């Protein structure tokens, strides 16, 4: 690392950008590591009446929703020999490592939102993400669009992200806790039989997170997108999904992976005078497309119906 001819850049084979987090609304938890809010389930009554004629309007009804946040732990150790040998010094070396750890934590957060506790890369100890909600996991759910004969594989998520809809919930006022003291060295035991170990710098890093899903009209989903059976993504499917959202409350963005983006591009007919192919789309019907590498690409086929409440 201290080679004078070595460029001080960050080259990586890891996919650690988090485009969904960059556009999703975020709010602090209502109470430390718990988040509670009221969801309106029955509208209050209102009707016309004749003068001097009374009416009885029914009261609106609300449901208490409680979301439990989960701790995302990015703590790590680094050998003092490596840190002290870095040409920029211990602080500079550890700053690089902390930056990488925070990025990894954000990747874990975005992955959990999109894959929940059951996805290929989802964490079973994490919070409930988009696929876990009962109003979006069955073919008879009103906000689910099925490609009819697909055998699973991928989904497109249409997300309305506002303070009252889908939001990332961050505990403890949204703080990411980080503690590092370069004067403190901890001995790391690597062999329990001999006690052999090495000295390392310890960074305590983590935060509490969850997902507020809002109402059943905050999320739409196109399921069973499977290119091997020609069930690919098209603007027609997106149009059908958009029609499920209430008037004036459409999605803020839609989320897909690179394969689905390519399928959407291939489904479009180029209208340029030069005959150039249609460009990769950045939107569909005015809704921004967010492309991420943290989608589940091996979903089981959705074949069942559920009773939505």
C-alpha positions as CSV (number, residue, x, y, z in Angstrom):
1,X,0.0,0.0,0.0
2,X,2.9,2.3,0.5
3,X,4.4,1.9,-3.0
4,X,5.2,5.5,-4.2
5,X,3.9,4.6,-7.6
6,X,0.5,3.3,-6.3
7,X,-2.4,5.6,-7.1
8,X,-4.5,6.5,-4.1
9,X,-7.8,5.5,-5.5
10,X,-10.5,3.0,-4.5
11,X,-10.8,0.2,-7.0
12,X,-13.3,-2.5,-6.1
13,X,-15.1,-5.5,-7.6
14,X,-17.9,-5.0,-5.1
15,X,-21.3,-3.6,-6.0
16,X,-21.8,-1.1,-3.2
17,X,-23.7,1.8,-4.6
18,X,-27.1,2.4,-3.0
19,X,-29.3,4.3,-5.5
20,X,-32.6,3.4,-3.8
21,X,-31.5,5.0,-0.5
22,X,-30.5,8.1,-2.4
23,X,-34.1,8.7,-3.4
24,X,-36.1,7.2,-0.6
25,X,-37.6,9.4,2.1
26,X,-36.1,8.9,5.6
27,X,-37.6,9.7,9.0
28,X,-36.5,9.2,12.6
29,X,-38.2,6.6,14.7
30,X,-41.0,7.9,16.8
31,X,-39.5,6.3,20.0
32,X,-35.9,5.2,20.0
33,X,-35.8,1.8,18.4
34,X,-39.6,1.5,18.0
35,X,-41.7,3.3,15.4
36,X,-45.5,3.7,15.8
37,X,-47.9,5.5,13.6
38,X,-51.7,5.5,12.9
39,X,-53.0,4.3,9.6
40,X,-56.5,5.4,8.6
41,X,-58.6,2.4,7.7
42,X,-62.2,3.8,7.5
43,X,-63.0,7.3,6.3
44,X,-65.0,9.7,8.4
45,X,-68.6,10.1,7.2
46,X,-69.9,13.2,5.4
47,X,-73.1,13.8,3.4
48,X,-75.4,16.5,2.2
49,X,-78.5,17.4,4.2
50,X,-81.6,19.5,4.0
51,X,-81.9,22.6,6.2
52,X,-83.2,21.8,9.6
53,X,-82.7,18.1,9.0
54,X,-80.0,16.4,11.1
55,X,-77.6,13.6,10.0
56,X,-75.3,11.2,11.9
57,X,-71.8,11.1,10.4
58,X,-69.8,8.0,11.3
59,X,-66.4,8.5,12.9
60,X,-63.2,7.6,11.0
61,X,-61.3,4.6,12.1
62,X,-57.5,4.2,12.6
63,X,-55.2,1.3,13.2
64,X,-52.0,1.5,15.3
65,X,-49.0,0.1,13.4
66,X,-45.8,-0.8,15.3
67,X,-42.5,-1.3,13.5
68,X,-39.6,-2.8,15.4
69,X,-36.2,-1.5,14.3
70,X,-33.2,-3.9,13.9
71,X,-29.5,-3.1,14.6
72,X,-27.2,-3.0,11.6
73,X,-23.8,-3.8,13.0
74,X,-20.8,-2.6,10.9
75,X,-18.1,-2.9,13.7
76,X,-14.7,-4.2,12.7
77,X,-11.1,-4.7,13.7
78,X,-7.9,-3.9,11.8
79,X,-4.4,-5.2,12.6
80,X,-2.2,-2.4,14.1
81,X,0.7,-3.6,12.0
82,X,-1.2,-2.7,8.8
83,X,-2.7,0.5,10.1
84,X,0.6,1.9,11.5
85,X,2.4,0.9,8.3
86,X,0.1,3.0,6.1
87,X,2.0,6.0,4.6
88,X,-0.8,8.4,5.6
89,X,-0.8,7.3,9.2
90,X,-3.3,5.4,11.5
91,X,-6.1,8.0,11.3
92,X,-6.0,8.1,7.5
93,X,-6.0,4.3,7.2
94,X,-8.8,3.9,9.6
95,X,-10.8,6.6,8.0
96,X,-10.7,4.6,4.7
97,X,-11.8,1.5,6.5
98,X,-14.7,3.3,8.3
99,X,-15.9,4.7,4.9
100,X,-15.9,1.2,3.5
101,X,-17.8,-0.1,6.5
102,X,-20.4,2.6,6.3
103,X,-20.9,1.8,2.6
104,X,-21.3,-1.9,3.4
105,X,-23.9,-1.0,6.1
106,X,-25.9,1.0,3.6
107,X,-25.7,-1.8,1.1
108,X,-27.1,-4.1,3.8
109,X,-29.9,-1.6,4.5
110,X,-30.9,-1.3,0.8
111,X,-30.8,-5.1,0.3
112,X,-33.0,-5.6,3.4
113,X,-35.6,-3.1,2.1
114,X,-35.8,-4.9,-1.3
115,X,-35.3,-8.5,-0.2
116,X,-36.5,-8.6,3.4
117,X,-35.8,-11.6,5.7
118,X,-36.4,-14.3,3.0
119,X,-34.6,-13.1,-0.1
120,X,-31.5,-14.6,-1.5
121,X,-29.3,-12.0,0.1
122,X,-31.8,-10.8,2.8
123,X,-30.8,-11.1,6.5
124,X,-33.1,-13.3,8.6
125,X,-32.2,-11.2,11.6
126,X,-33.1,-8.0,9.8
127,X,-36.3,-6.0,9.6
128,X,-39.3,-6.7,7.4
129,X,-38.7,-5.3,3.9
130,X,-41.0,-4.8,1.0
131,X,-41.7,-8.6,0.1
132,X,-42.8,-9.3,3.7
133,X,-46.1,-7.3,3.7
134,X,-49.3,-9.3,3.3
135,X,-50.9,-6.8,0.9
136,X,-48.2,-7.3,-1.7
137,X,-47.3,-11.0,-1.6
138,X,-50.3,-12.7,-3.3
139,X,-51.7,-12.8,-6.8
140,X,-55.0,-11.5,-5.7
141,X,-53.6,-8.5,-3.9
142,X,-54.8,-5.3,-5.6
143,X,-51.4,-3.8,-6.1
144,X,-49.8,-6.9,-7.7
145,X,-49.4,-7.3,-11.4
146,X,-48.8,-10.9,-12.6
147,X,-47.2,-11.7,-15.9
148,X,-49.5,-14.8,-16.1
149,X,-47.1,-17.6,-16.9
150,X,-43.7,-16.5,-15.5
151,X,-41.8,-18.9,-13.3
152,X,-40.5,-16.3,-10.8
153,X,-37.1,-14.7,-11.0
154,X,-37.6,-11.0,-10.6
155,X,-39.9,-8.2,-9.5
156,X,-40.3,-4.5,-10.3
157,X,-41.2,-2.4,-7.3
158,X,-43.2,0.8,-7.6
159,X,-42.8,2.9,-4.5
160,X,-44.5,6.0,-3.3
161,X,-42.0,7.4,-0.8
162,X,-43.2,10.3,1.4
163,X,-43.4,10.9,5.1
164,X,-46.8,9.2,5.1
165,X,-45.9,6.4,2.8
166,X,-42.7,4.2,2.3
167,X,-39.8,5.6,4.4
168,X,-36.6,4.4,5.8
169,X,-36.9,4.6,9.6
170,X,-33.7,5.4,11.5
171,X,-33.6,4.9,15.3
172,X,-32.1,7.1,17.9
173,X,-32.9,10.3,16.0
174,X,-31.3,8.9,12.8
175,X,-27.8,8.7,14.2
176,X,-25.2,6.3,13.0
177,X,-23.1,5.5,16.1
178,X,-19.4,5.3,15.5
179,X,-16.6,5.2,18.1
180,X,-12.9,4.9,17.4
181,X,-10.0,5.8,19.6
182,X,-6.6,5.5,18.0
183,X,-5.1,5.4,21.5
184,X,-7.0,2.3,22.4
185,X,-5.6,-1.0,21.2
186,X,-7.5,-4.3,21.8
187,X,-5.9,-7.7,21.7
188,X,-7.7,-10.1,19.4
189,X,-7.5,-13.7,20.3
190,X,-7.4,-15.9,17.2
191,X,-6.6,-19.3,18.7
192,X,-8.6,-20.4,21.8
193,X,-6.3,-23.3,22.6
194,X,-3.0,-21.3,22.7
195,X,-4.3,-17.8,23.3
196,X,-2.3,-16.5,20.4
197,X,-3.6,-13.3,18.9
198,X,-2.7,-9.9,17.6
199,X,-3.3,-6.3,18.5
200,X,-5.9,-4.4,16.5
201,X,-7.8,-1.2,16.4
202,X,-11.5,-1.6,17.1
203,X,-14.2,0.5,15.5
204,X,-17.7,0.3,17.0
205,X,-20.1,1.2,14.2
206,X,-23.9,0.6,13.8
207,X,-27.4,2.0,13.7
208,X,-31.0,1.0,14.1
209,X,-33.2,0.7,11.0
210,X,-36.6,-0.4,9.7
211,X,-39.0,0.2,6.9
212,X,-42.3,2.1,7.2
213,X,-44.6,0.7,4.5
214,X,-47.4,3.3,4.8
215,X,-50.6,2.0,3.3
216,X,-51.5,-0.7,0.8
217,X,-51.4,2.0,-1.9
218,X,-47.8,3.0,-1.1
219,X,-46.3,0.0,-3.0
220,X,-47.0,-1.7,-6.3
221,X,-45.3,-4.8,-7.7
222,X,-44.9,-6.5,-11.0
223,X,-44.1,-10.2,-10.4
224,X,-43.0,-13.4,-12.1
225,X,-40.7,-11.6,-14.6
226,X,-38.8,-14.5,-16.1
227,X,-36.9,-14.0,-19.4
228,X,-36.5,-17.7,-19.9
229,X,-40.2,-18.0,-20.6
230,X,-40.4,-14.7,-22.4
231,X,-42.2,-13.0,-19.5
232,X,-40.2,-9.8,-19.8
233,X,-40.7,-6.3,-18.6
234,X,-42.7,-4.0,-20.9
235,X,-44.3,-0.5,-20.7
236,X,-47.7,-2.2,-20.9
237,X,-47.0,-4.0,-17.6
238,X,-45.8,-0.8,-16.0
239,X,-48.9,1.0,-17.3
240,X,-51.1,-1.6,-15.7
241,X,-49.2,-1.3,-12.4
242,X,-49.5,2.5,-12.4
243,X,-53.3,2.2,-12.9
244,X,-53.5,0.6,-9.5
245,X,-52.4,3.7,-7.6
246,X,-55.0,6.3,-6.5
247,X,-55.4,9.5,-8.5
248,X,-52.9,12.1,-7.5
249,X,-50.9,9.6,-5.4
250,X,-48.7,7.7,-7.9
251,X,-45.3,6.2,-7.2
252,X,-42.3,8.4,-6.6
253,X,-40.1,5.9,-8.5
254,X,-39.8,2.3,-9.6
255,X,-37.0,0.0,-8.8
256,X,-35.5,-2.7,-11.1
257,X,-32.2,-4.4,-11.9
258,X,-30.1,-4.1,-15.0
259,X,-31.6,-7.1,-16.7
260,X,-35.1,-5.7,-16.4
261,X,-33.9,-2.3,-17.7
262,X,-32.5,-4.0,-20.7
263,X,-35.7,-5.9,-21.3
264,X,-37.7,-2.7,-21.1
265,X,-35.3,-1.0,-23.6
266,X,-35.6,-4.0,-26.0
267,X,-39.4,-3.8,-25.8
268,X,-39.4,-0.3,-27.2
269,X,-39.4,0.7,-30.8
270,X,-36.9,3.3,-31.9
271,X,-38.4,6.3,-33.6
272,X,-35.2,8.2,-34.5
273,X,-34.6,9.2,-38.1
274,X,-31.1,7.7,-37.9
275,X,-32.5,4.3,-37.1
276,X,-30.5,4.2,-33.9
277,X,-31.9,1.8,-31.3
278,X,-34.1,3.1,-28.4
279,X,-31.9,4.4,-25.6
280,X,-31.9,2.8,-22.1
281,X,-34.9,4.3,-20.4
282,X,-34.6,6.5,-17.4
283,X,-38.4,6.7,-16.9
284,X,-41.7,5.2,-17.9
285,X,-44.9,7.3,-18.1
286,X,-43.0,10.1,-16.2
287,X,-42.0,7.8,-13.3
288,X,-38.3,7.7,-12.6
289,X,-36.5,4.3,-13.0
290,X,-34.0,3.5,-10.3
291,X,-31.6,0.7,-11.2
292,X,-29.9,-1.2,-8.4
293,X,-27.7,-4.3,-8.0
294,X,-29.4,-5.3,-4.7
295,X,-32.6,-6.9,-6.1
296,X,-33.4,-10.5,-5.6
297,X,-32.9,-12.2,-9.0
298,X,-34.0,-15.7,-7.9
299,X,-37.5,-15.1,-6.5
300,X,-39.8,-18.1,-6.3
301,X,-42.7,-17.9,-8.6
302,X,-45.7,-16.2,-7.0
303,X,-48.5,-18.7,-7.7
304,X,-50.7,-18.4,-4.5
305,X,-53.4,-16.0,-3.5
306,X,-53.7,-14.5,-0.1
307,X,-56.5,-12.8,1.9
308,X,-55.5,-9.2,2.1
309,X,-56.6,-7.2,5.2
